[in-house]
Amino acid sequence: MAKASSPSRAIPFKPIRARAEKRKGGAKALEKLLPGKPDMKALAKLSNDRVLAEMTQRVFSAGFAWSVIENKWPDFEKAFLGFKPAKLVFQPDDFWDALLSDTRIVRNGAKIASVRENAAFMQEIAKEHGSFGKFLAKWPSSDQIGLLDLLAKRGSRLGGNTGQMFLRFIGWDGFVTSQDVVACLRDAGLDVAAEVKSKGDLAKVQAQFNAWATETGLPYVHLSRICAMSIGENRMEHP
């Protein structure tokens, strides 16, 4: 697991939360906009097929209209055999080649191939840890960058924002380096680029969220959401 660096200086979370509360109409109003606390026990119980389904949905949604993928999702489930890794890894090349002309799904060759590769990845992790859900549930939020690095290296098309969104949607407790979150961090004085992509910047972001988690006792997903709601366009929903 990667070791996060320490933030260059202390950035308190209190004024960030106060700004978010003011923008959203008070402390109670802000609380209502936050998701429930991540449930690691529930995550550990998730079956591998549901994890692969979420992983695939995030891969196909990247750079595409999410609504289109969501509307087609029942057909994705049928086309990919319910996303059961044990079934998918034994499918012959003909099965995958046929998907390239299957109108039920989005026919992106590289993304279709990623399902095959991620099914094998899922099987490998399950063999090592019992299931992919158990593996995720045991990984500490204080080392999200280590988990993202593993997803990018061992998985397919799970680097960058896709990996972060997969973890968010699957229910793992982490941050998302969205435009608003990065703007919040930069506004607070963290020395990172406007688009956080380098390992150095990711380590700084990780260290800052670790410090805020220690300061507040809040889940990382709440810290990330509050940070996003404290700045930028005052939307009702944030990643």
N, C-alpha and C positions, 0 to 999 in steps of 0.2 A: 504494500500500500504506500502511496506517495505521502511525503511529509510536507504539510503546508507551511509556508513561511509566516512570520509574524507581521502584522500590519505595521507600517513605518511609524505610526503614531496612533494614539487612542482616539477613536471616533465614536462618541456616545450615540446610542440608539434613541434615547429619550426625545431629543428635538425632532428626529425624523418621524417618530410615532405621533408626536404632538401636531406636526404639520399635516400628516395623513388624517388625523382625527378632525382637524379643522376643515379640511377639504371635503370630508365625507359626512360632516354634520354631527360630529361628536364621537366619544369613545364607544358608546353602544352601537351607533350606526356603523362604525368601522368594524366592530366585532362581528356584526351580521354579514359582512362581506367576506369574512375569512372562512376557509373550508374547515371541516372537522380536523382534529389532530390525527396525523398519520397513525395507522394501526398496524404495527409490525407483525402482530400475531395473525391478523387477517392476510397480510402480504405473504407470510410464510406458508399459508394454507392454499394459496392460489395454485391452480393446476398449470402445468407447463403449456398446455394448449391455449389457456387464456393469456398467459404472459406473451407467447409468440404472436397471438392475435393482436395484442396491444402494440407490440414491437412493430409488427407489419403495418398497422394502421398509421403509426407515426412515420414510418419510412415512406409510405405512399402519400401521406399528407404533406410531406416536406416539399415546398415549392409548388404546391398545388392547392386548389380550392378545397378546404376541409369538408365543406358541405357535400361536394360531389362524392368524395370517398365515403362519407357517412351514409349517404343515400344508397350507395352501391354495396354497403357492407354485408348485408345478408347474402348477397351473391358471392362476395369474396369468401365468406365462410364456407359456402358450398364448393366453390372452385378449388380452394386449398384444403379440402377434406377436414374441415373443422379445426385446422391448424394443429393437428396432433403430430408432434415432432417424430414420433416413432413410425408413423405411417409415411410422412413426407420424405424422410431420409432414404426410404427404400423405393421411392418412385423412380421409374426409368427416365431416361432423357426424353423419350416421346411424350411423357406426361407434361413435362416442363415446356417442351416445344409447342404443345397444343395450347398452352395458356397464352402464348404470344398472339394468338388469333381469337382468344375467348372474349367476346363482347360483353360478358358479364362483369368484367373487371377493367381496370385501367391497364392497357397493354404496354407497359414500360419494361423492356427487356431486362435492364439492370436491376430494377426493383423486384421483378419477379424472381430473378436469380438470387437476390438477397434472402428471400424466404427459404429457399433450399439451404443456403449457407447458414442462416440463423437457426434453422431447425437442427442442424448438426451441432452448432454452437450450444444450443439449448441442451442437447443430449449430453454433451461433454460436461457442462456445468452440473447437470442433474446427477451424473455419475460421480462427480466429485463431492457434491453437497447434499444430495437427496432430491432436490428440486431447485429450479431457478428462483422460485419465491423464497425458499429458505436461504439461499445464497444472498439474495438482496436484503432480506430482513436482518441478516447478521452483519452486513457491511455498515460501518459507522458513518453518519452524516458528516462528521468532522473530516472525512477523506473522500468527499464526492469526486474530487479531481482524479483520485486514483481509480475510482469506479468508472468514471467517464473514459479514462485512458484504456482500461480493460475492455470496455464495450467497443471502443473504436478499433482496437487492435485484434480482438478475437471475434468480434461480431462483424456484420456486413452493413455498411451505410448507417452506422450508429454513432458517427462522430459529430462533433459540434452541437448545434442546437437540437438535432434529432435525438441524440442520447439524453439530453436534459429533459426534453418533452416526454420521452418514453418514461423516464423515472418519475416525472410529475404525474402523468396520467395513470401509471400503475400503482401509485399510492406510496412511493418511497419519499422519505422526508429530505428534500433538498431545495436548492435555490435554482433559479433560471436567470441567465444573464441576458434578459430582454433589454430592449432599448431603454425602458424606464428604470429598470433596476440599475443598469450601468450609469445612467444619468444621475440617479440618486447617490450612488457610490462616489462618482466624480464630484458631485456637488458637495458631498461631505468631506472631500479632500483626499480620497484614495487616488493614488497616481497610477491610473490604468488608461488604456486607449479607449476611444469612443465605442469600438467594437472589440470585445474581449475575446481574443482567439489564441494568443500566445500562452505557453505554459507558465511563463512568469506572471502574466496578468491574472490567469486563473488561480495561481497560488496565492496572489494577493487578495483576490475576492474570497477564496476559501478561508484564509486567515481572518479576514474581517467578519465573515459570517460566524466563524468559530468564536470570535471575541464577543459578538452580539448575543450568541446563544448562551455563553457563560454569563454575560451581563444581565440578560432578561429572563432566561429559562424558557424562552419561547421555541417552538419547533422552527426548523429552518424554512419550511414552506410559509409559515406566518411572517417570519422576518422578511422573506423575499416579497411576499404580497404587499405587506405594509410599506416596504421600501418603494415598490412600484407605484403604489397609490399616493405617495407623498410628493410626486413630481410629475411634470408633463401634462398631457391632455387628461382632464378629469373624467375618465371613463368609469363605468360601473363594474367592469370586469377586467382583470389583469392576469397574465400568465404567472 
